[in-house]
Structure formats: C-alpha cells, structure tokens
Amino acid sequence: MASMAGFTNVSVQKFASEGDLALFERNWSEHKELVLQKLGEKGLVGFTAHQVWNQDENLTRMYIFEYESPEAVKACLPVWKELESAIFGGIAMKVTAYRGVTVETWGRD
C-alpha cells in the first residue's frame, strides 16, 4: 500500500495497580466523548486504545492518536492540559509518550 504522511502521538501507560487502572478507565469513560470531540475540532483524525499483552499483570495500555498535521498536534496540547486532572488526577502510573510521522502503512484489501 502507498506511503502517507500522518502525525501520531503514542502514549504508553503503566498503571501501578488494578485500582489505578480502574480509576483511569472510569475517568476516561466519563470524559472520552468530550475529549475526542474537542480534539477532533483541533485536528485529531483517529484514535485507538490497546491493552498490551506482553507486560506483567495486564496493567499496561497503549493509546494511538492520529492527527492531520503537526499544527493539529500542537493545537491539541491545551485540550489535554485542560482535562489532565479530571482524567489522570490521583492515579499512580508511568506515562511514556512518543510523537512521530507515519513513514509507511499497509492494509489488507
């Protein structure tokens, strides 16, 4: 399949406990619709959430956000800042984030 330019933010979250994961999932569930709507208005074009299988105790999640441009990535940062405490407040976790550009993609027809 053809190469394409796409802009991504990948967030890997390792939760300290099942309780922290449950609290995050509850908070995300409550705010997800509003967050994705606001991000979409700023240039988010796709989102996927993954449970990471090869990490201990199933406490690791990976979230991939796809944006239409580098400007959209920057425009979405204030949205995250605005909602940070509502979604992540009081949760023990380690977050590693990566920003990148799609260099190739493939899909089965």
Phi and psi restraints in degrees (range 20) as a CNS / XPLOR table:
assign (resid 1 and name C) (resid 2 and name N)
       (resid 2 and name CA) (resid 2 and name C) 1.0 -69.6 20.0 2
assign (resid 2 and name N) (resid 2 and name CA)
       (resid 2 and name C) (resid 3 and name N) 1.0 148.8 20.0 2
assign (resid 2 and name C) (resid 3 and name N)
       (resid 3 and name CA) (resid 3 and name C) 1.0 -72.3 20.0 2
assign (resid 3 and name N) (resid 3 and name CA)
       (resid 3 and name C) (resid 4 and name N) 1.0 155.1 20.0 2
assign (resid 3 and name C) (resid 4 and name N)
       (resid 4 and name CA) (resid 4 and name C) 1.0 -150.6 20.0 2
assign (resid 4 and name N) (resid 4 and name CA)
       (resid 4 and name C) (resid 5 and name N) 1.0 154.7 20.0 2
assign (resid 4 and name C) (resid 5 and name N)
       (resid 5 and name CA) (resid 5 and name C) 1.0 -89.6 20.0 2
assign (resid 5 and name N) (resid 5 and name CA)
       (resid 5 and name C) (resid 6 and name N) 1.0 128.0 20.0 2
assign (resid 5 and name C) (resid 6 and name N)
       (resid 6 and name CA) (resid 6 and name C) 1.0 -147.4 20.0 2
assign (resid 6 and name N) (resid 6 and name CA)
       (resid 6 and name C) (resid 7 and name N) 1.0 153.8 20.0 2
assign (resid 6 and name C) (resid 7 and name N)
       (resid 7 and name CA) (resid 7 and name C) 1.0 -121.0 20.0 2
assign (resid 7 and name N) (resid 7 and name CA)
       (resid 7 and name C) (resid 8 and name N) 1.0 128.0 20.0 2
assign (resid 7 and name C) (resid 8 and name N)
       (resid 8 and name CA) (resid 8 and name C) 1.0 -128.5 20.0 2
assign (resid 8 and name N) (resid 8 and name CA)
       (resid 8 and name C) (resid 9 and name N) 1.0 155.3 20.0 2
assign (resid 8 and name C) (resid 9 and name N)
       (resid 9 and name CA) (resid 9 and name C) 1.0 -127.7 20.0 2
assign (resid 9 and name N) (resid 9 and name CA)
       (resid 9 and name C) (resid 10 and name N) 1.0 120.9 20.0 2
assign (resid 9 and name C) (resid 10 and name N)
       (resid 10 and name CA) (resid 10 and name C) 1.0 -109.5 20.0 2
assign (resid 10 and name N) (resid 10 and name CA)
       (resid 10 and name C) (resid 11 and name N) 1.0 124.4 20.0 2
assign (resid 10 and name C) (resid 11 and name N)
       (resid 11 and name CA) (resid 11 and name C) 1.0 -116.7 20.0 2
assign (resid 11 and name N) (resid 11 and name CA)
       (resid 11 and name C) (resid 12 and name N) 1.0 120.6 20.0 2
assign (resid 11 and name C) (resid 12 and name N)
       (resid 12 and name CA) (resid 12 and name C) 1.0 -105.5 20.0 2
assign (resid 12 and name N) (resid 12 and name CA)
       (resid 12 and name C) (resid 13 and name N) 1.0 123.0 20.0 2
assign (resid 12 and name C) (resid 13 and name N)
       (resid 13 and name CA) (resid 13 and name C) 1.0 -119.1 20.0 2
assign (resid 13 and name N) (resid 13 and name CA)
       (resid 13 and name C) (resid 14 and name N) 1.0 121.2 20.0 2
assign (resid 13 and name C) (resid 14 and name N)
       (resid 14 and name CA) (resid 14 and name C) 1.0 -109.1 20.0 2
assign (resid 14 and name N) (resid 14 and name CA)
       (resid 14 and name C) (resid 15 and name N) 1.0 112.5 20.0 2
assign (resid 14 and name C) (resid 15 and name N)
       (resid 15 and name CA) (resid 15 and name C) 1.0 -85.8 20.0 2
assign (resid 15 and name N) (resid 15 and name CA)
       (resid 15 and name C) (resid 16 and name N) 1.0 145.2 20.0 2
assign (resid 15 and name C) (resid 16 and name N)
       (resid 16 and name CA) (resid 16 and name C) 1.0 -72.2 20.0 2
assign (resid 16 and name N) (resid 16 and name CA)
       (resid 16 and name C) (resid 17 and name N) 1.0 -28.2 20.0 2
assign (resid 16 and name C) (resid 17 and name N)
       (resid 17 and name CA) (resid 17 and name C) 1.0 -155.1 20.0 2
assign (resid 17 and name N) (resid 17 and name CA)
       (resid 17 and name C) (resid 18 and name N) 1.0 168.3 20.0 2
assign (resid 17 and name C) (resid 18 and name N)
       (resid 18 and name CA) (resid 18 and name C) 1.0 -63.1 20.0 2
assign (resid 18 and name N) (resid 18 and name CA)
       (resid 18 and name C) (resid 19 and name N) 1.0 -33.4 20.0 2
assign (resid 18 and name C) (resid 19 and name N)
       (resid 19 and name CA) (resid 19 and name C) 1.0 -64.7 20.0 2
assign (resid 19 and name N) (resid 19 and name CA)
       (resid 19 and name C) (resid 20 and name N) 1.0 -41.6 20.0 2
assign (resid 19 and name C) (resid 20 and name N)
       (resid 20 and name CA) (resid 20 and name C) 1.0 -64.3 20.0 2
assign (resid 20 and name N) (resid 20 and name CA)
       (resid 20 and name C) (resid 21 and name N) 1.0 -42.0 20.0 2
assign (resid 20 and name C) (resid 21 and name N)
       (resid 21 and name CA) (resid 21 and name C) 1.0 -62.4 20.0 2
assign (resid 21 and name N) (resid 21 and name CA)
       (resid 21 and name C) (resid 22 and name N) 1.0 -44.9 20.0 2
assign (resid 21 and name C) (resid 22 and name N)
       (resid 22 and name CA) (resid 22 and name C) 1.0 -62.6 20.0 2
assign (resid 22 and name N) (resid 22 and name CA)
       (resid 22 and name C) (resid 23 and name N) 1.0 -40.9 20.0 2
assign (resid 22 and name C) (resid 23 and name N)
       (resid 23 and name CA) (resid 23 and name C) 1.0 -65.1 20.0 2
assign (resid 23 and name N) (resid 23 and name CA)
       (resid 23 and name C) (resid 24 and name N) 1.0 -43.1 20.0 2
assign (resid 23 and name C) (resid 24 and name N)
       (resid 24 and name CA) (resid 24 and name C) 1.0 -60.5 20.0 2
assign (resid 24 and name N) (resid 24 and name CA)
       (resid 24 and name C) (resid 25 and name N) 1.0 -47.9 20.0 2
assign (resid 24 and name C) (resid 25 and name N)
       (resid 25 and name CA) (resid 25 and name C) 1.0 -60.9 20.0 2
assign (resid 25 and name N) (resid 25 and name CA)
       (resid 25 and name C) (resid 26 and name N) 1.0 -37.9 20.0 2
assign (resid 25 and name C) (resid 26 and name N)
       (resid 26 and name CA) (resid 26 and name C) 1.0 -65.3 20.0 2
assign (resid 26 and name N) (resid 26 and name CA)
       (resid 26 and name C) (resid 27 and name N) 1.0 -47.8 20.0 2
assign (resid 26 and name C) (resid 27 and name N)
       (resid 27 and name CA) (resid 27 and name C) 1.0 -61.8 20.0 2
assign (resid 27 and name N) (resid 27 and name CA)
       (resid 27 and name C) (resid 28 and name N) 1.0 -44.3 20.0 2
assign (resid 27 and name C) (resid 28 and name N)
       (resid 28 and name CA) (resid 28 and name C) 1.0 -63.1 20.0 2
assign (resid 28 and name N) (resid 28 and name CA)
       (resid 28 and name C) (resid 29 and name N) 1.0 -42.8 20.0 2
assign (resid 28 and name C) (resid 29 and name N)
       (resid 29 and name CA) (resid 29 and name C) 1.0 -59.3 20.0 2
assign (resid 29 and name N) (resid 29 and name CA)
       (resid 29 and name C) (resid 30 and name N) 1.0 -39.6 20.0 2
assign (resid 29 and name C) (resid 30 and name N)
       (resid 30 and name CA) (resid 30 and name C) 1.0 -70.8 20.0 2
assign (resid 30 and name N) (resid 30 and name CA)
       (resid 30 and name C) (resid 31 and name N) 1.0 -31.6 20.0 2
assign (resid 30 and name C) (resid 31 and name N)
       (resid 31 and name CA) (resid 31 and name C) 1.0 -110.1 20.0 2
assign (resid 31 and name N) (resid 31 and name CA)
       (resid 31 and name C) (resid 32 and name N) 1.0 -8.9 20.0 2
assign (resid 31 and name C) (resid 32 and name N)
       (resid 32 and name CA) (resid 32 and name C) 1.0 -53.7 20.0 2
assign (resid 32 and name N) (resid 32 and name CA)
       (resid 32 and name C) (resid 33 and name N) 1.0 -48.5 20.0 2
assign (resid 32 and name C) (resid 33 and name N)
       (resid 33 and name CA) (resid 33 and name C) 1.0 -60.3 20.0 2
assign (resid 33 and name N) (resid 33 and name CA)
       (resid 33 and name C) (resid 34 and name N) 1.0 -46.4 20.0 2
assign (resid 33 and name C) (resid 34 and name N)
       (resid 34 and name CA) (resid 34 and name C) 1.0 -65.7 20.0 2
assign (resid 34 and name N) (resid 34 and name CA)
       (resid 34 and name C) (resid 35 and name N) 1.0 -44.4 20.0 2
assign (resid 34 and name C) (resid 35 and name N)
       (resid 35 and name CA) (resid 35 and name C) 1.0 -60.8 20.0 2
assign (resid 35 and name N) (resid 35 and name CA)
       (resid 35 and name C) (resid 36 and name N) 1.0 -50.7 20.0 2
assign (resid 35 and name C) (resid 36 and name N)
       (resid 36 and name CA) (resid 36 and name C) 1.0 -65.8 20.0 2
assign (resid 36 and name N) (resid 36 and name CA)
       (resid 36 and name C) (resid 37 and name N) 1.0 -34.8 20.0 2
assign (resid 36 and name C) (resid 37 and name N)
       (resid 37 and name CA) (resid 37 and name C) 1.0 -63.3 20.0 2
assign (resid 37 and name N) (resid 37 and name CA)
       (resid 37 and name C) (resid 38 and name N) 1.0 -48.3 20.0 2
assign (resid 37 and name C) (resid 38 and name N)
       (resid 38 and name CA) (resid 38 and name C) 1.0 -63.2 20.0 2
assign (resid 38 and name N) (resid 38 and name CA)
       (resid 38 and name C) (resid 39 and name N) 1.0 -43.6 20.0 2
assign (resid 38 and name C) (resid 39 and name N)
       (resid 39 and name CA) (resid 39 and name C) 1.0 -64.7 20.0 2
assign (resid 39 and name N) (resid 39 and name CA)
       (resid 39 and name C) (resid 40 and name N) 1.0 -39.0 20.0 2
assign (resid 39 and name C) (resid 40 and name N)
       (resid 40 and name CA) (resid 40 and name C) 1.0 -60.8 20.0 2
assign (resid 40 and name N) (resid 40 and name CA)
       (resid 40 and name C) (resid 41 and name N) 1.0 -37.9 20.0 2
assign (resid 40 and name C) (resid 41 and name N)
       (resid 41 and name CA) (resid 41 and name C) 1.0 -66.6 20.0 2
assign (resid 41 and name N) (resid 41 and name CA)
       (resid 41 and name C) (resid 42 and name N) 1.0 -24.1 20.0 2
assign (resid 41 and name C) (resid 42 and name N)
       (resid 42 and name CA) (resid 42 and name C) 1.0 -96.7 20.0 2
assign (resid 42 and name N) (resid 42 and name CA)
       (resid 42 and name C) (resid 43 and name N) 1.0 -5.5 20.0 2
assign (resid 42 and name C) (resid 43 and name N)
       (resid 43 and name CA) (resid 43 and name C) 1.0 124.7 20.0 2
assign (resid 43 and name N) (resid 43 and name CA)
       (resid 43 and name C) (resid 44 and name N) 1.0 6.5 20.0 2
assign (resid 43 and name C) (resid 44 and name N)
       (resid 44 and name CA) (resid 44 and name C) 1.0 -70.5 20.0 2
assign (resid 44 and name N) (resid 44 and name CA)
       (resid 44 and name C) (resid 45 and name N) 1.0 132.7 20.0 2
assign (resid 44 and name C) (resid 45 and name N)
       (resid 45 and name CA) (resid 45 and name C) 1.0 -116.5 20.0 2
assign (resid 45 and name N) (resid 45 and name CA)
       (resid 45 and name C) (resid 46 and name N) 1.0 -11.9 20.0 2
assign (resid 45 and name C) (resid 46 and name N)
       (resid 46 and name CA) (resid 46 and name C) 1.0 -163.9 20.0 2
assign (resid 46 and name N) (resid 46 and name CA)
       (resid 46 and name C) (resid 47 and name N) 1.0 156.5 20.0 2
assign (resid 46 and name C) (resid 47 and name N)
       (resid 47 and name CA) (resid 47 and name C) 1.0 -151.9 20.0 2
assign (resid 47 and name N) (resid 47 and name CA)
       (resid 47 and name C) (resid 48 and name N) 1.0 135.5 20.0 2
assign (resid 47 and name C) (resid 48 and name N)
       (resid 48 and name CA) (resid 48 and name C) 1.0 -137.8 20.0 2
assign (resid 48 and name N) (resid 48 and name CA)
       (resid 48 and name C) (resid 49 and name N) 1.0 147.0 20.0 2
assign (resid 48 and name C) (resid 49 and name N)
       (resid 49 and name CA) (resid 49 and name C) 1.0 -119.1 20.0 2
assign (resid 49 and name N) (resid 49 and name CA)
       (resid 49 and name C) (resid 50 and name N) 1.0 139.3 20.0 2
assign (resid 49 and name C) (resid 50 and name N)
       (resid 50 and name CA) (resid 50 and name C) 1.0 -132.9 20.0 2
assign (resid 50 and name N) (resid 50 and name CA)
       (resid 50 and name C) (resid 51 and name N) 1.0 141.1 20.0 2
assign (resid 50 and name C) (resid 51 and name N)
       (resid 51 and name CA) (resid 51 and name C) 1.0 -92.3 20.0 2
assign (resid 51 and name N) (resid 51 and name CA)
       (resid 51 and name C) (resid 52 and name N) 1.0 126.4 20.0 2
assign (resid 51 and name C) (resid 52 and name N)
       (resid 52 and name CA) (resid 52 and name C) 1.0 -83.2 20.0 2
assign (resid 52 and name N) (resid 52 and name CA)
       (resid 52 and name C) (resid 53 and name N) 1.0 121.4 20.0 2
assign (resid 52 and name C) (resid 53 and name N)
       (resid 53 and name CA) (resid 53 and name C) 1.0 -80.9 20.0 2
assign (resid 53 and name N) (resid 53 and name CA)
       (resid 53 and name C) (resid 54 and name N) 1.0 -34.6 20.0 2
assign (resid 53 and name C) (resid 54 and name N)
       (resid 54 and name CA) (resid 54 and name C) 1.0 -93.3 20.0 2
assign (resid 54 and name N) (resid 54 and name CA)
       (resid 54 and name C) (resid 55 and name N) 1.0 30.1 20.0 2
assign (resid 54 and name C) (resid 55 and name N)
       (resid 55 and name CA) (resid 55 and name C) 1.0 -121.2 20.0 2
assign (resid 55 and name N) (resid 55 and name CA)
       (resid 55 and name C) (resid 56 and name N) 1.0 150.2 20.0 2
assign (resid 55 and name C) (resid 56 and name N)
       (resid 56 and name CA) (resid 56 and name C) 1.0 -61.7 20.0 2
assign (resid 56 and name N) (resid 56 and name CA)
       (resid 56 and name C) (resid 57 and name N) 1.0 140.7 20.0 2
assign (resid 56 and name C) (resid 57 and name N)
       (resid 57 and name CA) (resid 57 and name C) 1.0 62.1 20.0 2
assign (resid 57 and name N) (resid 57 and name CA)
       (resid 57 and name C) (resid 58 and name N) 1.0 15.8 20.0 2
assign (resid 57 and name C) (resid 58 and name N)
       (resid 58 and name CA) (resid 58 and name C) 1.0 53.8 20.0 2
assign (resid 58 and name N) (resid 58 and name CA)
       (resid 58 and name C) (resid 59 and name N) 1.0 33.7 20.0 2
assign (resid 58 and name C) (resid 59 and name N)
       (resid 59 and name CA) (resid 59 and name C) 1.0 -101.8 20.0 2
assign (resid 59 and name N) (resid 59 and name CA)
       (resid 59 and name C) (resid 60 and name N) 1.0 12.8 20.0 2
assign (resid 59 and name C) (resid 60 and name N)
       (resid 60 and name CA) (resid 60 and name C) 1.0 -114.0 20.0 2
assign (resid 60 and name N) (resid 60 and name CA)
       (resid 60 and name C) (resid 61 and name N) 1.0 133.0 20.0 2
assign (resid 60 and name C) (resid 61 and name N)
       (resid 61 and name CA) (resid 61 and name C) 1.0 -125.0 20.0 2
assign (resid 61 and name N) (resid 61 and name CA)
       (resid 61 and name C) (resid 62 and name N) 1.0 153.4 20.0 2
assign (resid 61 and name C) (resid 62 and name N)
       (resid 62 and name CA) (resid 62 and name C) 1.0 -130.7 20.0 2
assign (resid 62 and name N) (resid 62 and name CA)
       (resid 62 and name C) (resid 63 and name N) 1.0 130.7 20.0 2
assign (resid 62 and name C) (resid 63 and name N)
       (resid 63 and name CA) (resid 63 and name C) 1.0 -121.2 20.0 2
assign (resid 63 and name N) (resid 63 and name CA)
       (resid 63 and name C) (resid 64 and name N) 1.0 130.9 20.0 2
assign (resid 63 and name C) (resid 64 and name N)
       (resid 64 and name CA) (resid 64 and name C) 1.0 -118.2 20.0 2
assign (resid 64 and name N) (resid 64 and name CA)
       (resid 64 and name C) (resid 65 and name N) 1.0 121.0 20.0 2
assign (resid 64 and name C) (resid 65 and name N)
       (resid 65 and name CA) (resid 65 and name C) 1.0 -111.5 20.0 2
assign (resid 65 and name N) (resid 65 and name CA)
       (resid 65 and name C) (resid 66 and name N) 1.0 129.7 20.0 2
assign (resid 65 and name C) (resid 66 and name N)
       (resid 66 and name CA) (resid 66 and name C) 1.0 -112.7 20.0 2
assign (resid 66 and name N) (resid 66 and name CA)
       (resid 66 and name C) (resid 67 and name N) 1.0 133.4 20.0 2
assign (resid 66 and name C) (resid 67 and name N)
       (resid 67 and name CA) (resid 67 and name C) 1.0 -120.7 20.0 2
assign (resid 67 and name N) (resid 67 and name CA)
       (resid 67 and name C) (resid 68 and name N) 1.0 158.2 20.0 2
assign (resid 67 and name C) (resid 68 and name N)
       (resid 68 and name CA) (resid 68 and name C) 1.0 -80.5 20.0 2
assign (resid 68 and name N) (resid 68 and name CA)
       (resid 68 and name C) (resid 69 and name N) 1.0 -18.7 20.0 2
assign (resid 68 and name C) (resid 69 and name N)
       (resid 69 and name CA) (resid 69 and name C) 1.0 -164.3 20.0 2
assign (resid 69 and name N) (resid 69 and name CA)
       (resid 69 and name C) (resid 70 and name N) 1.0 165.7 20.0 2
assign (resid 69 and name C) (resid 70 and name N)
       (resid 70 and name CA) (resid 70 and name C) 1.0 -62.9 20.0 2
assign (resid 70 and name N) (resid 70 and name CA)
       (resid 70 and name C) (resid 71 and name N) 1.0 -32.9 20.0 2
assign (resid 70 and name C) (resid 71 and name N)
       (resid 71 and name CA) (resid 71 and name C) 1.0 -64.8 20.0 2
assign (resid 71 and name N) (resid 71 and name CA)
       (resid 71 and name C) (resid 72 and name N) 1.0 -35.7 20.0 2
assign (resid 71 and name C) (resid 72 and name N)
       (resid 72 and name CA) (resid 72 and name C) 1.0 -65.8 20.0 2
assign (resid 72 and name N) (resid 72 and name CA)
       (resid 72 and name C) (resid 73 and name N) 1.0 -39.6 20.0 2
assign (resid 72 and name C) (resid 73 and name N)
       (resid 73 and name CA) (resid 73 and name C) 1.0 -57.8 20.0 2
assign (resid 73 and name N) (resid 73 and name CA)
       (resid 73 and name C) (resid 74 and name N) 1.0 -49.1 20.0 2
assign (resid 73 and name C) (resid 74 and name N)
       (resid 74 and name CA) (resid 74 and name C) 1.0 -64.3 20.0 2
assign (resid 74 and name N) (resid 74 and name CA)
       (resid 74 and name C) (resid 75 and name N) 1.0 -39.3 20.0 2
assign (resid 74 and name C) (resid 75 and name N)
       (resid 75 and name CA) (resid 75 and name C) 1.0 -65.8 20.0 2
assign (resid 75 and name N) (resid 75 and name CA)
       (resid 75 and name C) (resid 76 and name N) 1.0 -26.2 20.0 2
assign (resid 75 and name C) (resid 76 and name N)
       (resid 76 and name CA) (resid 76 and name C) 1.0 -82.7 20.0 2
assign (resid 76 and name N) (resid 76 and name CA)
       (resid 76 and name C) (resid 77 and name N) 1.0 -17.6 20.0 2
assign (resid 76 and name C) (resid 77 and name N)
       (resid 77 and name CA) (resid 77 and name C) 1.0 -57.0 20.0 2
assign (resid 77 and name N) (resid 77 and name CA)
       (resid 77 and name C) (resid 78 and name N) 1.0 -43.9 20.0 2
assign (resid 77 and name C) (resid 78 and name N)
       (resid 78 and name CA) (resid 78 and name C) 1.0 -62.8 20.0 2
assign (resid 78 and name N) (resid 78 and name CA)
       (resid 78 and name C) (resid 79 and name N) 1.0 -30.5 20.0 2
assign (resid 78 and name C) (resid 79 and name N)
       (resid 79 and name CA) (resid 79 and name C) 1.0 -63.1 20.0 2
assign (resid 79 and name N) (resid 79 and name CA)
       (resid 79 and name C) (resid 80 and name N) 1.0 -46.4 20.0 2
assign (resid 79 and name C) (resid 80 and name N)
       (resid 80 and name CA) (resid 80 and name C) 1.0 -61.8 20.0 2
assign (resid 80 and name N) (resid 80 and name CA)
       (resid 80 and name C) (resid 81 and name N) 1.0 -43.0 20.0 2
assign (resid 80 and name C) (resid 81 and name N)
       (resid 81 and name CA) (resid 81 and name C) 1.0 -60.9 20.0 2
assign (resid 81 and name N) (resid 81 and name CA)
       (resid 81 and name C) (resid 82 and name N) 1.0 -42.6 20.0 2
assign (resid 81 and name C) (resid 82 and name N)
       (resid 82 and name CA) (resid 82 and name C) 1.0 -61.1 20.0 2
assign (resid 82 and name N) (resid 82 and name CA)
       (resid 82 and name C) (resid 83 and name N) 1.0 -37.5 20.0 2
assign (resid 82 and name C) (resid 83 and name N)
       (resid 83 and name CA) (resid 83 and name C) 1.0 -103.1 20.0 2
assign (resid 83 and name N) (resid 83 and name CA)
       (resid 83 and name C) (resid 84 and name N) 1.0 1.9 20.0 2
assign (resid 83 and name C) (resid 84 and name N)
       (resid 84 and name CA) (resid 84 and name C) 1.0 -54.3 20.0 2
assign (resid 84 and name N) (resid 84 and name CA)
       (resid 84 and name C) (resid 85 and name N) 1.0 -50.8 20.0 2
assign (resid 84 and name C) (resid 85 and name N)
       (resid 85 and name CA) (resid 85 and name C) 1.0 -68.9 20.0 2
assign (resid 85 and name N) (resid 85 and name CA)
       (resid 85 and name C) (resid 86 and name N) 1.0 -34.1 20.0 2
assign (resid 85 and name C) (resid 86 and name N)
       (resid 86 and name CA) (resid 86 and name C) 1.0 -66.6 20.0 2
assign (resid 86 and name N) (resid 86 and name CA)
       (resid 86 and name C) (resid 87 and name N) 1.0 -33.6 20.0 2
assign (resid 86 and name C) (resid 87 and name N)
       (resid 87 and name CA) (resid 87 and name C) 1.0 -93.0 20.0 2
assign (resid 87 and name N) (resid 87 and name CA)
       (resid 87 and name C) (resid 88 and name N) 1.0 -42.0 20.0 2
assign (resid 87 and name C) (resid 88 and name N)
       (resid 88 and name CA) (resid 88 and name C) 1.0 -106.8 20.0 2
assign (resid 88 and name N) (resid 88 and name CA)
       (resid 88 and name C) (resid 89 and name N) 1.0 -6.9 20.0 2
assign (resid 88 and name C) (resid 89 and name N)
       (resid 89 and name CA) (resid 89 and name C) 1.0 -59.1 20.0 2
assign (resid 89 and name N) (resid 89 and name CA)
       (resid 89 and name C) (resid 90 and name N) 1.0 131.6 20.0 2
assign (resid 89 and name C) (resid 90 and name N)
       (resid 90 and name CA) (resid 90 and name C) 1.0 76.1 20.0 2
assign (resid 90 and name N) (resid 90 and name CA)
       (resid 90 and name C) (resid 91 and name N) 1.0 10.4 20.0 2
assign (resid 90 and name C) (resid 91 and name N)
       (resid 91 and name CA) (resid 91 and name C) 1.0 -107.8 20.0 2
assign (resid 91 and name N) (resid 91 and name CA)
       (resid 91 and name C) (resid 92 and name N) 1.0 127.4 20.0 2
assign (resid 91 and name C) (resid 92 and name N)
       (resid 92 and name CA) (resid 92 and name C) 1.0 -88.2 20.0 2
assign (resid 92 and name N) (resid 92 and name CA)
       (resid 92 and name C) (resid 93 and name N) 1.0 115.0 20.0 2
assign (resid 92 and name C) (resid 93 and name N)
       (resid 93 and name CA) (resid 93 and name C) 1.0 -161.6 20.0 2
assign (resid 93 and name N) (resid 93 and name CA)
       (resid 93 and name C) (resid 94 and name N) 1.0 160.2 20.0 2
assign (resid 93 and name C) (resid 94 and name N)
       (resid 94 and name CA) (resid 94 and name C) 1.0 -109.6 20.0 2
assign (resid 94 and name N) (resid 94 and name CA)
       (resid 94 and name C) (resid 95 and name N) 1.0 127.9 20.0 2
assign (resid 94 and name C) (resid 95 and name N)
       (resid 95 and name CA) (resid 95 and name C) 1.0 -114.4 20.0 2
assign (resid 95 and name N) (resid 95 and name CA)
       (resid 95 and name C) (resid 96 and name N) 1.0 130.3 20.0 2
assign (resid 95 and name C) (resid 96 and name N)
       (resid 96 and name CA) (resid 96 and name C) 1.0 -121.2 20.0 2
assign (resid 96 and name N) (resid 96 and name CA)
       (resid 96 and name C) (resid 97 and name N) 1.0 124.2 20.0 2
assign (resid 96 and name C) (resid 97 and name N)
       (resid 97 and name CA) (resid 97 and name C) 1.0 -118.5 20.0 2
assign (resid 97 and name N) (resid 97 and name CA)
       (resid 97 and name C) (resid 98 and name N) 1.0 143.4 20.0 2
assign (resid 97 and name C) (resid 98 and name N)
       (resid 98 and name CA) (resid 98 and name C) 1.0 -129.9 20.0 2
assign (resid 98 and name N) (resid 98 and name CA)
       (resid 98 and name C) (resid 99 and name N) 1.0 136.8 20.0 2
assign (resid 98 and name C) (resid 99 and name N)
       (resid 99 and name CA) (resid 99 and name C) 1.0 -113.6 20.0 2
assign (resid 99 and name N) (resid 99 and name CA)
       (resid 99 and name C) (resid 100 and name N) 1.0 140.1 20.0 2
assign (resid 99 and name C) (resid 100 and name N)
       (resid 100 and name CA) (resid 100 and name C) 1.0 -154.6 20.0 2
assign (resid 100 and name N) (resid 100 and name CA)
       (resid 100 and name C) (resid 101 and name N) 1.0 177.5 20.0 2
assign (resid 100 and name C) (resid 101 and name N)
       (resid 101 and name CA) (resid 101 and name C) 1.0 -120.8 20.0 2
assign (resid 101 and name N) (resid 101 and name CA)
       (resid 101 and name C) (resid 102 and name N) 1.0 133.1 20.0 2
assign (resid 101 and name C) (resid 102 and name N)
       (resid 102 and name CA) (resid 102 and name C) 1.0 -66.5 20.0 2
assign (resid 102 and name N) (resid 102 and name CA)
       (resid 102 and name C) (resid 103 and name N) 1.0 127.0 20.0 2
assign (resid 102 and name C) (resid 103 and name N)
       (resid 103 and name CA) (resid 103 and name C) 1.0 -106.4 20.0 2
assign (resid 103 and name N) (resid 103 and name CA)
       (resid 103 and name C) (resid 104 and name N) 1.0 -18.7 20.0 2
assign (resid 103 and name C) (resid 104 and name N)
       (resid 104 and name CA) (resid 104 and name C) 1.0 -164.1 20.0 2
assign (resid 104 and name N) (resid 104 and name CA)
       (resid 104 and name C) (resid 105 and name N) 1.0 148.3 20.0 2
assign (resid 104 and name C) (resid 105 and name N)
       (resid 105 and name CA) (resid 105 and name C) 1.0 -144.0 20.0 2
assign (resid 105 and name N) (resid 105 and name CA)
       (resid 105 and name C) (resid 106 and name N) 1.0 153.5 20.0 2
assign (resid 105 and name C) (resid 106 and name N)
       (resid 106 and name CA) (resid 106 and name C) 1.0 -143.2 20.0 2
assign (resid 106 and name N) (resid 106 and name CA)
       (resid 106 and name C) (resid 107 and name N) 1.0 145.8 20.0 2
assign (resid 106 and name C) (resid 107 and name N)
       (resid 107 and name CA) (resid 107 and name C) 1.0 -147.4 20.0 2
assign (resid 107 and name N) (resid 107 and name CA)
       (resid 107 and name C) (resid 108 and name N) 1.0 141.2 20.0 2
assign (resid 107 and name C) (resid 108 and name N)
       (resid 108 and name CA) (resid 108 and name C) 1.0 -74.9 20.0 2
assign (resid 108 and name N) (resid 108 and name CA)
       (resid 108 and name C) (resid 109 and name N) 1.0 130.7 20.0 2
